[in-house]
Amino acid sequence: RSLRRDDSRRKAPYWGILAKIYRNLWALNQADKYYRLYLKLSMQENNVLQVGYGHMGLGLNYYQQGDQEKALDSTEKALSIFESMGNESLRFAAKLNIACIYNAMSRHDLSLKVLQSVLAGNLPVDSAILCKTYQELAKTHLRLGAIDGFFQARERAGDYAVQSKSLVEMGRVTMLDAEWFWSQGQNKKAIQSLRKAIMIFRNHGAAVELRPAEKLLMTWVKGGDSE
């Protein structure tokens, strides 16, 4: 029995890494399988942090699958664990994920409240995380028709993208520009910006960003590319 317990401890992190790899490759059914195994083993070992990671990972997987109710439930479980541990950085990440889920559910007012609350607290030092946060804030303002808020958040997102030195984050900011152009009826500019973002994601193997961008491009092209 003792040997089995030790074996489980070695395997749980392995399954978690494997799940994340599959999710990043958009192999979501495989990711789901390994997140569940990771979560099960972590619960057996009473590893609270890993249980939180497991719920967070499942939440992201559900989000990518489009099952936002399950995504919200899993991510809220993760948030509860991280809050009980007093882990501010993971709490911030979980709340950011919840804001993204609310936007996917078209509950933009709730997304805005979550984003404003996290930005009013202790901020992480990771420029990429802050870039994602301001990207989501800009997107939320755009959905709500708050133009000034959009441009302020977009500017901050651009600054943090440069600081992060991540071309993928620059691609995500380019997607924001595309959405702005589309909202203003400047369809050609929107599609040009979106294609630029897609090229960045494709060149850097960023499947998590690439799939939604490609889906959006198909929708826009069907909607017409004339101004």
N, C-alpha and C positions, 0 to 999 in steps of 0.2 A: 504493500500500500504506500509506504514511504517513497519507494522508487517511482510509483505512478504520479504521486504529488509533485516530485521534483521534475519529472518529465513534462507535466502540465505547465509548470512554471516556465520551462524552456520554450514550450510550443506556443503559449499564448501570445507573446510579442511577435513571434514569427507569423502567426495567422493575421495579426493586426497589420503588419507590414505588407503581407501579401494582399490583404483586402484593399489597402490604400492603392497599391500598384494597379490592381484590376479596376478600381473606381477611376483612377486617373487615365486609364486606357479606355474608359467607357464600357468596360465589360461588367455591367452592373449586376447581372444575375450571379456571376462568380464572386463579385465583391460582397454581395449580400450574404452568400454562403459563408464566406470566411469572417465577415464581421460578426455573424451570429455565433460562430465557433469561438472566436476571440472573446466575445462577451460571456459566453457560457463558461469557458475556462477561467476567466477573470473573476466571475461570481463564485465559482467553486473555491478559488484561492482567497476570496474576500479581499481582493486588491481593488480598493475603492477608486483609485485614480484610473486604473485600466478599465473599470466598469464605465466610468465617465467617458473615457475615450471611445469605448465601444458604442455607447448610445450616440455620441457625437458623430461617429463614422456612419452609423446606420442612418442617422438623420440626413447627412449629406447625400447618402446613396438614394434615399427616398426622394430627396429634393431633385436630384438629377433624373430620377424616374418619373417625376411629375406628381408624386403622391404627397401633396403638401400637408395634409392632415397628419399622416404618419410621421412626416419629417418634423413637424412642429412638436408632436408628442415626444419623439425620441430626443430632440434637441433640448426640450424643456427638462427632461430627466437628466441630461448631461449638465445643464445649467444648475439644477438643484444640487447636484453632487459637487460641482466646482465651487458653488457658493458656500456649501457646508465645510469645504476644505479651506476656504479663505484664499483660493488661488485666483488672483485678480486678472492675470493674463488669459487664463482659460475661460474665466467668466466673461471677459470682454469678447473673446472669440465666439463663444456660444451665443451671446446676445447679437453679435453681428450676423451670425447664421440665422437667427430668429427674424431679424429685420429683413434679410433676403427672402426668407420663406413668406413673410407677410406681403412683400411686394409681389411675389409669385402668385399669391392668393388675391391680389388686387385690394389688399387691406392697407393702402398706402399711409393712411393716418396713423395706424398702429406702428408701422415701420418707422415713421418719422419720430414718434415718441420714444421708441427703443433707441434709435440712433442718437437722438438728442441727449438721452440719459447717459449713454456710454461715453459720449464726447464731453460730458460735463464732469466726468469722474477722472480717475487716474488713467492716463493714456499710456499705451505700450510704446516702447522705443523702436519697435520694428517698423520701418518705413513702408514695407510692403503691406502690412496689416492696416496701417493708417491710410494708405492709398486705397485699399479695398473699401474701407469704411467711408471715405469721402466720395468714392465712386457710387456707392450705394445711396449715400445721402443725396448726391446730385440726381441720380435716377429717380429717387423718391420725390424730390422737389419738382422734377419735370413732369412726373405723373400727376402731381397735384396742381400743376400750372403756376408754380412759384418760380418765376423766371430769375429774379435776383438771387434767390437761394440756390438755384441750379448753377449759375455762373460762379458764385462764391465757392461752392463745394467742388465744382469742376476744376477751378484754379488750384485749390488745395490738393486735390487728387493728382493733378499734373505735377505739382511741386514734389509730392511724396514719391511719385513714379520716377522722377529724375533722381531723387535721393536713394531710392531702392536699387537703382541701376539695373532694373528688370525690364527687358523689352516686352515681356508678357504683360506687365502692368501698363506699359505705354500703349500696348494694343488694346487693353481694356478701356483706357482713357479715350483712345481713338474711337472705340465703340460708342462712348458717350457723345462724342461730337457727331457721329452718324445719327444717333437717335435725336439729337437736337435738330439737325438739318431736316430729318424726316418729319418731325413735329411741326416745322415751319413750311412744309410743302416743297422743300428744296431736295427733291427726290434723287436727282443725279448726283449731287454732292453727298447725300446720305449713302448711296450705294457705293460711291467711290471710297468713302471713308471706311465703310464696312468691309469692303474687299481688301483694303489696306490692313485692317485689323486681322482679317482671316489669314492673310499671307504671313503676318507675324506669328500667329498662333500655330499655323501649319509648319513653319520653319523651325519652331521650337518645340514641336511635339506636344502642344498644350491642348490635349483632347477635351478637357473639361471646359475650356473656353471656346474651342473650335466648333464643337457640335451645335451649341445654341446659336453661335454666330452664323453658321451655315444655314441653319433652319430659318433664322430671321431673314437672311439674304433671299432665300427661296420665296418667302412670304412677300418681301418687298418687290422682287422682280415680277411676281404675279400681279402685284398691285399697280405696276406701271413705273417707268423710270424717267418720265418726262416732268418737267417743272411747270 
